[in-house]
Amino acid sequence: MQSKNPVFARSEGFNGRGGAATTSPASWQINLDGSTTGQGSTPGLVDDDRMSVASVIEKTAISLGLVVVAAAVTWFVIGDLDPNSPDADRNLALLGGLIMVGIFGGLALNLVNSFKKVVSPPLVLAYAAVQGVFVGAFSKAIAFYVVGDPTIVFQAVLATFVAAGATLAAYKFFNIRVSDTFRKVMTITLFTVFGIMMANFALSMFGVLESGGLRGFNTLGLVVSIGLAVLAIFTLVMDFDFVERGVEAGLPARESWRAAFGLTVTLVWLYIELLRILAIFASQD
């Protein structure tokens, strides 16, 4: 069944065109070299050479860990943003520059990784590092210029993990299955939202829209961020479904990096939206 998610669409295994067929353990055979062979599987291919839930978790942890490290380094490199600081202007300029690097660098690497047929771990890690730069710079801007309290970053991180954990629990407990119709609707919605957000960003950059347009820190911005957070959670459900399908298809272990990339993209997106939501509520108190 073909994936409609651009992150996974380039993988033959995620689309049911490659990888080993799912078989019952009763049909497996033990070869002389200790490897297992099942109907539709590749002889001599051991479990370590196949994608597994454990390998996806490992690669995702590496990717997210790099995001966190890059974000922390960026946070401290920017320095003091207090207007009374002698380096305030330089630090503010650095903040703006790093946000732009994160936005455009992350977008470029996102597109490359999404449409690359053979997954590249270095490119996945490069994306994680660049997104970490954006996350660190954006988080510092929100903490100091919108809320005035750095602890909001910790709150957003915690909220992201809680939301992701709750989504995974609901996915497993309620045995959620993603239909073709849901995938098509989500794909159309994601591309539409992406186009709208890019247009909003461009118009805001050139001063056509005031206060950030749809992404302002006001009531409209709150509604938009809540809607995007819900969309991110639906995307996370699709990510879980794609990982499960990949494991069942017996994909090569390298595809764990593709799954890790998809999960990293979604979780960073979810974090940004939750940070914005918390910041808007805090700024209105």
N, C-alpha and C positions, 0 to 999 in steps of 0.2 A: 504494500500500500504506500503510495508516494507521499512523502512529507511536503507540506506547504510552508514550513518554516525555513527561511533562507539559510539559517545557520546549518541545518541538517539536510537541506535539499540536494547539496552537492555530493552527499555520501550515498553510494549505491546501497550499502547495507541498511541504512535508515529508511530507504525507500523500497526495501524488499527485493532489490535487484542483485544483491550480492551477499556474501557471508554464508554461514552454515545454516541449514534448516533446523528448526527446533525439533528435537526428538525426545522420546521418552528415555529415561536412564536405563530402562530394561533392555533397550536395543543397543546399548553401548557395548563395545568390545575392548578388552585390554590387550594392547600390542606388546611385543617382546621388549620394546624399549620403555614400557611403562606408560605410554600415552594412550589416550582413549580415542576410539573411532566410532562414530555413530552414523546413521543414515543421513547422507547429505553433508557430512562434515569432511574436513580435509585430513587424511591420514597423517599421523605424526604431529598434529597441532595440539599442543598441550594447553591446559587451562590457563597458564600464565600468558599465553599468546592470544588470549581472547579478552574482549572487553567484559568487565564485571562491575557490579555495583561498588565493590571495594576499590577497583581501579579508578572509577569515576569520582568517588569520594576523595581519593588520594590526589588526583590531578586537580580537582576543584579546590581542594584545600591549598595546594601549591599556588594556584592562580589567585585565589582570594587573599592568601597570605602576602603575595607580592603587591596586590592592590593596597593592603593595609600598610605595608612597609613603605611603599612609595608615597602614600598619603601622609604618613607620619613624618617622613623626611621633608616633604614639601611644606607641611605645616611649620616646621621649625626653620626651614630655609627662608621662608617669607619674612620671618622676624616680627617685630613689634609693629602693630597697626595703630597704636595710640597716636592721635593727632599731635600730641605734645612731644612725641619722640622725634629726635633730630633726623632719623632715617624714615620717617613716616611716608614721605612722598615717594622715595625710592622703593620702599616695601610695597606701597600701594600699586606702583607701576609693575613691579614684579608679580604681584598677585594677579593683576589683569592679564599680563602676558602668559602666565602659567595656565590660567583658565582657558585662554584661547588655544594654547598648545594642546591642552587636554581635550577640548571640544573637537578641533579639526584633526588632530592626530588620532584621537580615539575613533572618530568617524571613518577616517581613511582605513585604519587597521580593522575596524569592524566590518567594513565592506569587503576588504581583501580576505579576511578569515571566513566570512559568510559564504562567499562565492568561490572559494578555493576548493577544488575537487579533492585534493590530497591534503589532509590537515597537516599544518606545520607547527609543532610545539613551540619553536622560537617565536613565531609570529603571535601565537596565543599569549605567550608570556610578555611579548612586547606590548600587546594590547593591554594586558593587566597593569603593566608598569605605567603606561601613558594614562590609563583611566585612574590609576592611583594618584597621579599628579593632579588630574582634574578634581577628584574627590577631595584631596587635601586642600587645594586652593579654594574650591567652592565652599567646603565646610567651614573654612576659616572666615570667608567673606560673610557667610550666614551668621556664624557665631559672634562676630565682632560688629558687623554693620546692621544686621537686622534684629538680632535678639540681644546681644551684649552679654551672652552667657555661654562659654565654651562647653558647658555640660550638656547642651542640647545635642551635641554630636554623639555623645555616649547614649543618650536617649534614643536617637535615630538608629544607631547601630543595634541596640537592644531590640527596638521595635522591628527592625528588619529580620533579625534572627527568629523572633517570636512569630512573625507573619509567615516566614518561610517554613518554620517547623510546623505551624498549624496547618499550612497548606499541604505539606507532605503527609501529615497525620490524616487529614481529611481525604486525601487522594488514596491512601492505603486502606483506611477504615471503611470508607464508603465505596471502595473498589471502583473509583471513577474511571470511565473509559471515554476517550476523546473520539468523537465521531468525525467523519469526513466533512460534514456540514459545518461543525464547530471550527475545524481547521480552516476551511475556506473563509468563513466569516471573520475569524481572527486575523488571517493573513491580509484580507482586504482592509480591515480596521487598522492594523498595524502600519501598513503602507500609507493609508490615508492620514493617520495621526502624525506619522513621521513627516509627511509633506506639509501639513498644517503647521507643525512646530518649527520646521525649517523656515517657512515663510514668515512666521511670527518673529523668529530670531532675526532674520534679515531686515524686516520692517522696523523692528525695535532698534537694531544697530544704526540704521540710517535716520532715526528720529521720527519715522512716520507714525509709529505707535508709541504712546506715552506710558510710562510706568511698567514697561515690560509687556504690554498687551495682555495676552492670555496667560503669561507667566509672571504677572505682577504679584506682589505680596499683599493682596487684597481679597475681597470676597470672591471675585471672579477667579483669581488665581487659586484660591482654596478649592473651589468647585472643580476646576480643571485638574489640580493635583490629586484630588480624591478619585476622580474618574480615571486618571492615568495609573494610580496605585492599584486600583481594581483591575485594570487592564494588565498590569505587570503580574499580578497574582494569577490571572487566567493564563498568561504566557508561561508562568512557572509550572502550572499544571500540564501544559503542553510539553515543557521540557522534561518533566518527570515521565510522561508517556513516551517520549522519544527515547529516553534512556532505557526504559523498560523494554521497548521494542528492540533496541540495539543489543541488549544483553540476551534477549530471547533468540535473536537472529545469529548469535555467536560471532559478532563482528570482531575484527582484529583489535588487539589491545590499543593500538595507536588512536582508534576512534574515541577512546576515553578523553583525549584532549579536545575533540570536537564537542563532546558532551559538556566538558568542563568549561569550554568557551561560552557555550550557550547559557549555562547556568550563571556564569560570571556576569555576562551582559545583563541578564534579567535581574540578578540580585543587586547590582550596582544601580540599575534604573530604579528598582523598588526603594533602595536606600535614599536616593535623591528625592523622590516624591515624598517619602515619609519625613525627611528632613525639612522639606518645604512646608508640609502640613503642620508640623510641630512649630516651625518658625512663625508661620502666620498666626497660629493660635497664641503663641507667646507674645508676639508684637501687638496683639489687640487687647491684652490684659491691661 
